[in-house]
Amino acid sequence: MAVASLSICFSARPNSLLYSFSRPRHFALAAMSEDPIREWILTEGKATQITKITSVGGGCINLATHYHTDAASFFVKTNRSIGPAMFEGEALGLEAMFETRTIRVGALPTGGSYIIMEYIEFGSSKGKQAELGRKLAEMHIAGKSSKGFGFEAKHHSCFSTPQINKWSSDWIRFYGEKRLGYQLKLARDQYGDSAIYQKGHTLIQNMASLFENVVIEPCLLHGDLWSGNIAYDKNSEPVILDPAYGHNEADFGMSWCAGFGESFYNAYFKVMPKQPGFDKRRDLYLLYHYLNHYNLFGSGYRSSAMSIIDDYLRMLKA
């Protein structure tokens, strides 16, 4: 089974595509032609024939396809409405995570973009959560940035929402302006929701006290760590993708959709110790994703976002 990386959070776990912590094989840029994907597979992909092409379910942003060949299996995501910038951001993220150049992207001749990756066969949908927690913490420790908080791709996406990644030395300001503030502006512009916009900005102006006595280092993050973006290969090794640089605790922002158990957190904090005030900050990172879901999927997520904001305003007496 392969998994598609961009999916809405449902109660049942959909099929999805992910990458493992191990180094994937090197793929090159597809040459331009009437079918650049096919041309790349039959040249740089070392295949002499494509034996089968099947659709892969689970995504809501891109079209996902499995190319079966006599050389290897390839997973291809295409998007007819969004240009190469989105997949270039994904490629940069994968390169940062694996510390190697493994993905190339290009524009489709009829408009849109595509990305070609190794197709990974997955095993059980339930693997070793302790191993996932340990490896996530190890990635946070190893993946540090001297440039601060942000990412090389100035704009890349969480689902289809652009994320502004201009480098900053101040995490609290970065998270307030480039993450929460951006989502609040989208809600105001899209829905005319001035109430959540105004209350959200009051929270941003007062949230610094939640980070007192906390050492915040720019760690390589996954950024959208929920059950649809986590899988296990045939050897029960955890498989994830899509990073940026930020506070390590931000990777728990989708925990409401991830099903992390006690073994996950115990293993994580054994490697990356819990910092003072973690429990008070935790919902602040959930808030970004509730706002993003509100902006993408509608009012069903508004009450959860507003509840978090109201709770913080009471806690902070703001």
DOTI-774703 format. One record per residue (C-alpha): residue in three letters; chain; x, y, z; residue number from 1. Coordinates in Angstrom, 3 decimals. Each point is the difference from the previous one (the first is absolute). Layout:
BEGIN
+---------+--------+----------+----------+----------+-----+
| residuo | cadena |        X |        Y |        Z | num |
+---------+--------+----------+----------+----------+-----+
|     ALA |      A |        X |        Y |        Z | NUM |
...
+---------+--------+----------+----------+----------+-----+
//
This chain:
BEGIN
+---------+--------+----------+----------+----------+-----+
| residuo | cadena |        X |        Y |        Z | num |
+---------+--------+----------+----------+----------+-----+
|     MET |      A |    0.000 |    0.000 |    0.000 |   1 |
|     ALA |      A |    1.264 |    3.519 |   -0.759 |   2 |
|     VAL |      A |   -1.105 |    3.162 |    1.709 |   3 |
|     ALA |      A |   -0.835 |    3.519 |   -1.371 |   4 |
|     SER |      A |    1.392 |    2.747 |    2.172 |   5 |
|     LEU |      A |   -2.768 |    2.590 |   -0.137 |   6 |
|     SER |      A |   -3.297 |   -1.124 |    1.523 |   7 |
|     ILE |      A |   -2.660 |    1.391 |    2.323 |   8 |
|     CYS |      A |   -0.231 |   -1.610 |    3.428 |   9 |
|     PHE |      A |   -2.772 |   -2.587 |    0.065 |  10 |
|     SER |      A |   -0.830 |   -2.462 |    2.749 |  11 |
|     ALA |      A |    0.958 |   -2.913 |   -2.234 |  12 |
|     ARG |      A |    3.615 |   -0.063 |   -1.174 |  13 |
|     PRO |      A |    0.181 |    0.592 |   -3.782 |  14 |
|     ASN |      A |    2.616 |   -1.279 |   -2.378 |  15 |
|     SER |      A |    2.857 |    2.489 |   -0.158 |  16 |
|     LEU |      A |    3.701 |    0.317 |   -1.482 |  17 |
|     LEU |      A |    2.939 |    0.731 |    2.288 |  18 |
|     TYR |      A |    3.765 |   -0.162 |    0.118 |  19 |
|     SER |      A |    2.156 |   -1.927 |    2.420 |  20 |
|     PHE |      A |    2.886 |    1.235 |    2.141 |  21 |
|     SER |      A |    2.365 |   -2.103 |   -2.117 |  22 |
|     ARG |      A |    1.596 |    1.508 |   -3.084 |  23 |
|     PRO |      A |   -2.209 |   -0.436 |   -3.078 |  24 |
|     ARG |      A |    1.408 |   -0.660 |   -3.433 |  25 |
|     HIS |      A |    1.144 |    2.899 |   -2.194 |  26 |
|     PHE |      A |   -2.458 |    1.186 |   -2.632 |  27 |
|     ALA |      A |    0.668 |    2.669 |   -2.631 |  28 |
|     LEU |      A |   -1.964 |    2.765 |   -1.703 |  29 |
|     ALA |      A |   -2.393 |   -1.204 |   -2.689 |  30 |
|     ALA |      A |    0.745 |    1.440 |   -3.439 |  31 |
|     MET |      A |   -2.711 |    2.104 |   -1.649 |  32 |
|     SER |      A |   -2.126 |   -1.824 |   -2.542 |  33 |
|     GLU |      A |   -3.649 |   -0.797 |   -0.615 |  34 |
|     ASP |      A |    0.243 |   -2.387 |    2.970 |  35 |
|     PRO |      A |    3.053 |    0.972 |    2.103 |  36 |
|     ILE |      A |   -0.884 |   -2.471 |    2.749 |  37 |
|     ARG |      A |   -0.019 |   -2.959 |   -2.381 |  38 |
|     GLU |      A |    3.168 |    1.247 |   -1.708 |  39 |
|     TRP |      A |    1.883 |    0.311 |    3.304 |  40 |
|     ILE |      A |   -1.051 |   -3.471 |    1.153 |  41 |
|     LEU |      A |    1.148 |   -1.548 |   -3.304 |  42 |
|     THR |      A |    3.355 |    1.826 |    0.051 |  43 |
|     GLU |      A |    1.286 |    1.141 |    3.383 |  44 |
|     GLY |      A |   -2.229 |   -2.509 |    1.770 |  45 |
|     LYS |      A |    1.771 |   -2.848 |   -1.887 |  46 |
|     ALA |      A |   -3.262 |   -1.674 |   -1.018 |  47 |
|     THR |      A |   -0.513 |   -1.465 |   -3.463 |  48 |
|     GLN |      A |   -3.765 |   -0.283 |    0.344 |  49 |
|     ILE |      A |   -2.835 |    1.206 |    2.186 |  50 |
|     THR |      A |   -2.058 |   -3.071 |    0.754 |  51 |
|     LYS |      A |   -2.871 |    1.557 |    1.939 |  52 |
|     ILE |      A |   -1.265 |    3.351 |    1.252 |  53 |
|     THR |      A |   -2.374 |    0.059 |    2.956 |  54 |
|     SER |      A |   -1.642 |    2.765 |    1.992 |  55 |
|     VAL |      A |    0.894 |    0.434 |    3.682 |  56 |
|     GLY |      A |   -2.697 |    1.301 |    2.332 |  57 |
|     GLY |      A |    0.194 |    2.025 |    3.172 |  58 |
|     GLY |      A |    0.931 |    3.519 |   -1.148 |  59 |
|     CYS |      A |   -2.256 |    3.028 |   -0.409 |  60 |
|     ILE |      A |    2.463 |    2.445 |   -1.601 |  61 |
|     ASN |      A |    1.917 |   -1.938 |   -2.672 |  62 |
|     LEU |      A |   -0.582 |   -2.883 |   -2.386 |  63 |
|     ALA |      A |    2.066 |   -2.978 |    1.192 |  64 |
|     THR |      A |    1.092 |   -2.794 |   -2.345 |  65 |
|     HIS |      A |    2.036 |   -3.197 |    0.306 |  66 |
|     TYR |      A |    2.139 |   -0.800 |   -3.055 |  67 |
|     HIS |      A |    0.942 |   -3.696 |   -0.212 |  68 |
|     THR |      A |    3.065 |   -0.656 |   -2.190 |  69 |
|     ASP |      A |    2.489 |   -2.752 |   -0.736 |  70 |
|     ALA |      A |    2.673 |    1.946 |    1.934 |  71 |
|     ALA |      A |   -1.731 |    1.375 |    3.100 |  72 |
|     SER |      A |   -3.250 |    1.442 |    1.291 |  73 |
|     PHE |      A |   -0.517 |    3.758 |    0.015 |  74 |
|     PHE |      A |   -2.431 |    2.206 |    1.882 |  75 |
|     VAL |      A |   -1.029 |    3.126 |   -1.923 |  76 |
|     LYS |      A |   -2.002 |    2.967 |    1.250 |  77 |
|     THR |      A |   -1.379 |    2.476 |   -2.545 |  78 |
|     ASN |      A |   -1.944 |    3.211 |    0.309 |  79 |
|     ARG |      A |   -1.563 |    1.724 |   -2.998 |  80 |
|     SER |      A |   -0.826 |    3.272 |    1.759 |  81 |
|     ILE |      A |    3.072 |    0.695 |    2.150 |  82 |
|     GLY |      A |    3.418 |    0.734 |   -1.497 |  83 |
|     PRO |      A |    3.360 |   -1.561 |    0.945 |  84 |
|     ALA |      A |    0.560 |    2.136 |    3.134 |  85 |
|     MET |      A |   -2.058 |   -2.313 |    2.237 |  86 |
|     PHE |      A |    1.904 |   -3.139 |   -1.033 |  87 |
|     GLU |      A |    3.318 |    1.868 |    0.016 |  88 |
|     GLY |      A |   -0.709 |    0.771 |    3.652 |  89 |
|     GLU |      A |   -0.783 |   -3.658 |    0.640 |  90 |
|     ALA |      A |    3.211 |   -1.036 |   -1.760 |  91 |
|     LEU |      A |    2.054 |    2.424 |    2.107 |  92 |
|     GLY |      A |   -1.658 |   -1.399 |    3.094 |  93 |
|     LEU |      A |    0.836 |   -3.565 |   -0.925 |  94 |
|     GLU |      A |    3.573 |    0.985 |   -0.823 |  95 |
|     ALA |      A |    0.380 |    1.626 |    3.406 |  96 |
|     MET |      A |   -1.453 |   -3.020 |    1.758 |  97 |
|     PHE |      A |    2.205 |   -2.523 |   -1.757 |  98 |
|     GLU |      A |    3.033 |    2.287 |   -0.440 |  99 |
|     THR |      A |    0.278 |   -1.034 |   -3.631 | 100 |
|     ARG |      A |   -1.426 |    1.020 |   -3.368 | 101 |
|     THR |      A |   -2.654 |   -2.587 |   -0.752 | 102 |
|     ILE |      A |   -2.926 |    1.734 |   -1.687 | 103 |
|     ARG |      A |   -0.319 |    2.129 |   -3.101 | 104 |
|     VAL |      A |   -3.079 |    1.895 |   -1.206 | 105 |
|     GLY |      A |   -1.100 |    1.650 |   -3.205 | 106 |
|     ALA |      A |   -2.896 |    1.728 |   -1.740 | 107 |
|     LEU |      A |   -2.535 |   -1.933 |   -2.037 | 108 |
|     PRO |      A |   -0.221 |    1.193 |   -3.638 | 109 |
|     THR |      A |   -3.756 |    0.542 |    0.353 | 110 |
|     GLY |      A |    0.361 |    1.958 |    3.244 | 111 |
|     GLY |      A |    0.382 |   -1.126 |    3.596 | 112 |
|     SER |      A |    2.814 |   -2.018 |    1.503 | 113 |
|     TYR |      A |    1.124 |   -3.443 |    1.100 | 114 |
|     ILE |      A |    2.376 |   -1.809 |    2.326 | 115 |
|     ILE |      A |    1.418 |   -3.521 |   -0.429 | 116 |
|     MET |      A |    1.006 |   -2.108 |    3.005 | 117 |
|     GLU |      A |    0.852 |   -3.525 |    0.953 | 118 |
|     TYR |      A |   -3.100 |   -2.118 |    0.625 | 119 |
|     ILE |      A |    0.187 |   -1.524 |    3.474 | 120 |
|     GLU |      A |   -1.822 |   -3.176 |    0.951 | 121 |
|     PHE |      A |   -1.444 |    0.294 |    3.466 | 122 |
|     GLY |      A |   -0.596 |   -2.645 |    2.583 | 123 |
|     SER |      A |   -2.249 |    0.257 |    3.034 | 124 |
|     SER |      A |   -1.890 |    3.252 |    0.545 | 125 |
|     LYS |      A |    0.975 |   -0.276 |    3.668 | 126 |
|     GLY |      A |    3.718 |   -0.084 |    0.673 | 127 |
|     LYS |      A |    2.267 |    0.787 |    2.897 | 128 |
|     GLN |      A |   -1.041 |    3.385 |    1.414 | 129 |
|     ALA |      A |    2.999 |    0.064 |    2.303 | 130 |
|     GLU |      A |    2.284 |   -0.283 |   -3.047 | 131 |
|     LEU |      A |   -1.873 |    2.841 |   -1.692 | 132 |
|     GLY |      A |    0.337 |    2.172 |    3.104 | 133 |
|     ARG |      A |    3.708 |   -0.735 |    0.333 | 134 |
|     LYS |      A |    0.770 |    0.666 |   -3.664 | 135 |
|     LEU |      A |   -2.043 |    3.193 |   -0.052 | 136 |
|     ALA |      A |    1.967 |    1.306 |    2.992 | 137 |
|     GLU |      A |    3.280 |   -1.006 |   -1.652 | 138 |
|     MET |      A |   -1.032 |    1.903 |   -3.152 | 139 |
|     HIS |      A |   -0.797 |    3.073 |    2.105 | 140 |
|     ILE |      A |    3.426 |   -0.148 |    1.636 | 141 |
|     ALA |      A |    1.966 |   -0.701 |   -3.186 | 142 |
|     GLY |      A |   -1.890 |    2.383 |   -2.267 | 143 |
|     LYS |      A |    1.039 |    3.436 |    1.240 | 144 |
|     SER |      A |    0.163 |    3.168 |   -2.093 | 145 |
|     SER |      A |    2.520 |    2.822 |    0.400 | 146 |
|     LYS |      A |   -2.356 |    2.287 |   -1.951 | 147 |
|     GLY |      A |   -2.707 |   -0.028 |    2.649 | 148 |
|     PHE |      A |   -3.679 |   -0.835 |   -0.376 | 149 |
|     GLY |      A |   -1.483 |   -0.409 |   -3.481 | 150 |
|     PHE |      A |    1.005 |   -2.005 |   -3.035 | 151 |
|     GLU |      A |    1.896 |    0.166 |   -3.293 | 152 |
|     ALA |      A |   -3.275 |   -0.111 |   -1.922 | 153 |
|     LYS |      A |   -1.375 |    3.482 |    0.716 | 154 |
|     HIS |      A |   -3.513 |   -1.324 |   -0.555 | 155 |
|     HIS |      A |   -1.031 |   -3.608 |    0.442 | 156 |
|     SER |      A |   -3.274 |   -1.571 |    0.939 | 157 |
|     CYS |      A |   -1.858 |   -1.590 |    2.885 | 158 |
|     PHE |      A |   -2.715 |   -1.797 |   -1.943 | 159 |
|     SER |      A |   -0.511 |    2.618 |   -2.748 | 160 |
|     THR |      A |    0.471 |    2.993 |    2.322 | 161 |
|     PRO |      A |    3.195 |    1.935 |   -0.774 | 162 |
|     GLN |      A |    2.353 |    0.439 |    2.958 | 163 |
|     ILE |      A |    2.218 |    3.087 |    0.168 | 164 |
|     ASN |      A |    3.501 |   -1.175 |    0.885 | 165 |
|     LYS |      A |    2.173 |    3.125 |   -0.017 | 166 |
|     TRP |      A |    2.832 |   -0.607 |    2.471 | 167 |
|     SER |      A |   -0.336 |    1.472 |    3.492 | 168 |
|     SER |      A |    2.139 |   -0.148 |    3.144 | 169 |
|     ASP |      A |   -3.068 |    0.358 |    2.255 | 170 |
|     TRP |      A |   -2.246 |   -3.080 |    0.219 | 171 |
|     ILE |      A |   -2.797 |    1.672 |    1.970 | 172 |
|     ARG |      A |   -0.238 |    2.795 |   -2.564 | 173 |
|     PHE |      A |    0.319 |   -2.450 |   -2.911 | 174 |
|     TYR |      A |   -2.749 |   -2.274 |    1.310 | 175 |
|     GLY |      A |   -2.228 |    2.940 |    0.873 | 176 |
|     GLU |      A |    0.361 |    1.806 |   -3.319 | 177 |
|     LYS |      A |    0.778 |   -2.658 |   -2.616 | 178 |
|     ARG |      A |   -2.165 |   -2.802 |    1.389 | 179 |
|     LEU |      A |   -2.849 |    1.123 |    2.295 | 180 |
|     GLY |      A |   -0.243 |    3.534 |   -1.399 | 181 |
|     TYR |      A |   -0.083 |   -1.224 |   -3.595 | 182 |
|     GLN |      A |   -2.783 |   -2.493 |    0.758 | 183 |
|     LEU |      A |   -2.010 |    2.638 |    1.878 | 184 |
|     LYS |      A |    0.272 |    2.351 |   -2.988 | 185 |
|     LEU |      A |   -1.235 |   -2.771 |   -2.306 | 186 |
|     ALA |      A |   -3.016 |   -0.552 |    2.264 | 187 |
|     ARG |      A |   -0.824 |    3.700 |    0.022 | 188 |
|     ASP |      A |    0.441 |    0.387 |   -3.762 | 189 |
|     GLN |      A |   -1.827 |   -3.207 |   -0.925 | 190 |
|     TYR |      A |   -2.842 |   -0.031 |    2.518 | 191 |
|     GLY |      A |   -0.069 |    3.567 |    1.292 | 192 |
|     ASP |      A |    0.758 |   -1.476 |    3.419 | 193 |
|     SER |      A |    1.148 |    3.091 |    1.874 | 194 |
|     ALA |      A |   -0.721 |   -1.588 |    3.412 | 195 |
|     ILE |      A |    2.548 |   -2.814 |   -0.333 | 196 |
|     TYR |      A |    2.427 |    2.411 |   -1.670 | 197 |
|     GLN |      A |   -0.122 |    2.525 |    2.848 | 198 |
|     LYS |      A |    0.094 |   -2.564 |    2.820 | 199 |
|     GLY |      A |    2.761 |   -1.932 |   -1.742 | 200 |
|     HIS |      A |    2.168 |    3.099 |   -0.267 | 201 |
|     THR |      A |   -0.573 |    0.769 |    3.671 | 202 |
|     LEU |      A |    1.354 |   -3.472 |    0.746 | 203 |
|     ILE |      A |    3.020 |    0.559 |   -2.274 | 204 |
|     GLN |      A |    0.808 |    3.246 |    1.801 | 205 |
|     ASN |      A |   -0.084 |   -1.724 |    3.394 | 206 |
|     MET |      A |    1.369 |   -3.509 |   -0.642 | 207 |
|     ALA |      A |    3.684 |    0.720 |    0.720 | 208 |
|     SER |      A |   -0.466 |   -0.869 |    3.686 | 209 |
|     LEU |      A |   -0.778 |   -3.594 |   -1.024 | 210 |
|     PHE |      A |    3.636 |   -0.359 |   -1.084 | 211 |
|     GLU |      A |    1.696 |    1.219 |    3.169 | 212 |
|     ASN |      A |    3.139 |   -1.998 |    0.918 | 213 |
|     VAL |      A |   -0.234 |   -1.996 |   -3.242 | 214 |
|     VAL |      A |    3.004 |   -0.582 |   -2.266 | 215 |
|     ILE |      A |   -1.310 |    0.162 |   -3.564 | 216 |
|     GLU |      A |    2.335 |   -1.257 |   -2.703 | 217 |
|     PRO |      A |   -0.880 |   -0.160 |   -3.720 | 218 |
|     CYS |      A |   -0.587 |   -3.733 |   -0.532 | 219 |
|     LEU |      A |   -0.889 |   -1.809 |   -3.206 | 220 |
|     LEU |      A |   -3.738 |   -0.659 |    0.308 | 221 |
|     HIS |      A |   -2.380 |   -2.273 |   -1.826 | 222 |
|     GLY |      A |   -2.727 |    2.630 |    0.282 | 223 |
|     ASP |      A |   -3.156 |   -2.060 |   -0.590 | 224 |
|     LEU |      A |    0.449 |   -3.104 |    2.114 | 225 |
|     TRP |      A |   -3.346 |   -1.791 |    0.059 | 226 |
|     SER |      A |   -0.985 |   -3.624 |   -0.594 | 227 |
|     GLY |      A |   -0.339 |    0.456 |   -3.785 | 228 |
|     ASN |      A |    3.605 |    1.215 |   -0.146 | 229 |
|     ILE |      A |    1.415 |   -2.849 |    2.060 | 230 |
|     ALA |      A |    0.436 |   -3.563 |   -1.205 | 231 |
|     TYR |      A |    2.320 |   -2.948 |    0.525 | 232 |
|     ASP |      A |    1.912 |   -1.960 |   -2.601 | 233 |
|     LYS |      A |    0.229 |   -3.786 |   -0.162 | 234 |
|     ASN |      A |    2.706 |    0.087 |    2.668 | 235 |
|     SER |      A |   -2.236 |    2.084 |    2.308 | 236 |
|     GLU |      A |    2.221 |    3.062 |   -0.506 | 237 |
|     PRO |      A |   -1.929 |    3.303 |    0.289 | 238 |
|     VAL |      A |   -0.512 |    2.031 |   -3.169 | 239 |
|     ILE |      A |   -0.652 |    3.783 |   -0.127 | 240 |
|     LEU |      A |    0.652 |    3.137 |   -2.136 | 241 |
|     ASP |      A |   -0.228 |    3.807 |   -0.495 | 242 |
|     PRO |      A |    2.137 |    2.123 |    2.377 | 243 |
|     ALA |      A |    0.707 |    3.648 |    0.882 | 244 |
|     TYR |      A |    2.080 |    1.548 |    2.801 | 245 |
|     GLY |      A |   -1.721 |    0.970 |    3.243 | 246 |
|     HIS |      A |   -0.558 |   -0.784 |    3.679 | 247 |
|     ASN |      A |    0.018 |   -3.781 |    0.485 | 248 |
|     GLU |      A |   -3.293 |    0.082 |    1.948 | 249 |
|     ALA |      A |   -1.784 |    1.252 |   -3.130 | 250 |
|     ASP |      A |    0.171 |   -3.548 |   -1.368 | 251 |
|     PHE |      A |   -2.673 |   -1.027 |    2.509 | 252 |
|     GLY |      A |   -2.477 |    2.443 |   -1.545 | 253 |
|     MET |      A |   -1.891 |   -2.718 |   -1.860 | 254 |
|     SER |      A |   -0.010 |   -2.411 |    2.947 | 255 |
|     TRP |      A |   -3.807 |    0.214 |    0.057 | 256 |
|     CYS |      A |    0.123 |   -1.961 |   -3.243 | 257 |
|     ALA |      A |    3.086 |   -2.124 |    0.641 | 258 |
|     GLY |      A |   -0.970 |   -2.429 |    2.747 | 259 |
|     PHE |      A |    3.334 |    0.261 |    1.818 | 260 |
|     GLY |      A |    0.138 |   -2.266 |    3.042 | 261 |
|     GLU |      A |    1.973 |    0.079 |    3.215 | 262 |
|     SER |      A |    2.863 |   -2.018 |   -1.510 | 263 |
|     PHE |      A |    0.460 |    2.652 |   -2.722 | 264 |
|     TYR |      A |    0.302 |    2.896 |    2.454 | 265 |
|     ASN |      A |    2.158 |   -1.937 |    2.470 | 266 |
|     ALA |      A |    2.465 |   -0.917 |   -2.735 | 267 |
|     TYR |      A |    0.002 |    3.528 |   -1.427 | 268 |
|     PHE |      A |    0.626 |    1.778 |    3.305 | 269 |
|     LYS |      A |    2.698 |   -2.498 |    0.948 | 270 |
|     VAL |      A |    2.030 |    1.343 |   -2.939 | 271 |
|     MET |      A |   -1.348 |    3.578 |   -0.060 | 272 |
|     PRO |      A |   -0.919 |    0.942 |    3.588 | 273 |
|     LYS |      A |   -3.275 |    1.788 |    0.686 | 274 |
|     GLN |      A |    0.473 |    3.701 |    0.719 | 275 |
|     PRO |      A |   -1.735 |    2.096 |    2.695 | 276 |
|     GLY |      A |   -3.559 |    0.999 |   -0.905 | 277 |
|     PHE |      A |   -0.419 |   -2.591 |   -2.770 | 278 |
|     ASP |      A |   -3.549 |   -0.880 |    1.024 | 279 |
|     LYS |      A |   -1.037 |    3.670 |   -0.025 | 280 |
|     ARG |      A |    1.465 |    0.540 |   -3.504 | 281 |
|     ARG |      A |   -1.313 |   -3.169 |   -1.574 | 282 |
|     ASP |      A |   -3.367 |    1.374 |   -1.165 | 283 |
|     LEU |      A |    1.726 |    3.020 |   -1.525 | 284 |
|     TYR |      A |    1.419 |   -2.329 |   -2.648 | 285 |
|     LEU |      A |   -3.317 |   -1.779 |   -0.461 | 286 |
|     LEU |      A |   -1.555 |    3.394 |   -0.720 | 287 |
|     TYR |      A |    1.929 |    0.494 |   -3.243 | 288 |
|     HIS |      A |   -1.368 |   -3.223 |   -1.470 | 289 |
|     TYR |      A |   -3.571 |    0.631 |    1.174 | 290 |
|     LEU |      A |    0.181 |    3.420 |   -1.686 | 291 |
|     ASN |      A |    1.428 |   -1.571 |   -3.141 | 292 |
|     HIS |      A |   -2.793 |   -2.583 |   -0.096 | 293 |
|     TYR |      A |   -2.548 |    2.786 |    0.554 | 294 |
|     ASN |      A |    1.383 |    1.924 |   -2.974 | 295 |
|     LEU |      A |    0.207 |   -3.063 |   -2.227 | 296 |
|     PHE |      A |   -3.021 |   -2.078 |    0.955 | 297 |
|     GLY |      A |   -2.502 |    2.350 |    1.562 | 298 |
|     SER |      A |   -1.742 |    1.025 |    3.192 | 299 |
|     GLY |      A |    0.027 |   -3.447 |    1.623 | 300 |
|     TYR |      A |    3.457 |    0.796 |    1.397 | 301 |
|     ARG |      A |   -0.696 |    3.564 |    1.118 | 302 |
|     SER |      A |   -1.344 |   -0.839 |    3.458 | 303 |
|     SER |      A |    3.110 |   -2.039 |    0.868 | 304 |
|     ALA |      A |    2.279 |    2.859 |   -1.044 | 305 |
|     MET |      A |   -2.063 |    2.611 |    1.852 | 306 |
|     SER |      A |   -0.153 |   -2.167 |    3.123 | 307 |
|     ILE |      A |    3.806 |   -0.206 |    0.127 | 308 |
|     ILE |      A |    0.314 |    3.766 |   -0.468 | 309 |
|     ASP |      A |   -2.571 |    0.730 |    2.725 | 310 |
|     ASP |      A |    1.681 |   -2.416 |    2.428 | 311 |
|     TYR |      A |    3.351 |    1.698 |   -0.501 | 312 |
|     LEU |      A |   -1.457 |    3.488 |    0.374 | 313 |
|     ARG |      A |   -1.487 |   -1.058 |    3.354 | 314 |
|     MET |      A |    3.265 |   -1.673 |    1.065 | 315 |
|     LEU |      A |    2.057 |    3.052 |   -0.977 | 316 |
|     LYS |      A |   -2.635 |    2.430 |    1.291 | 317 |
|     ALA |      A |    0.217 |    1.847 |   -3.301 | 318 |
+---------+--------+----------+----------+----------+-----+
//
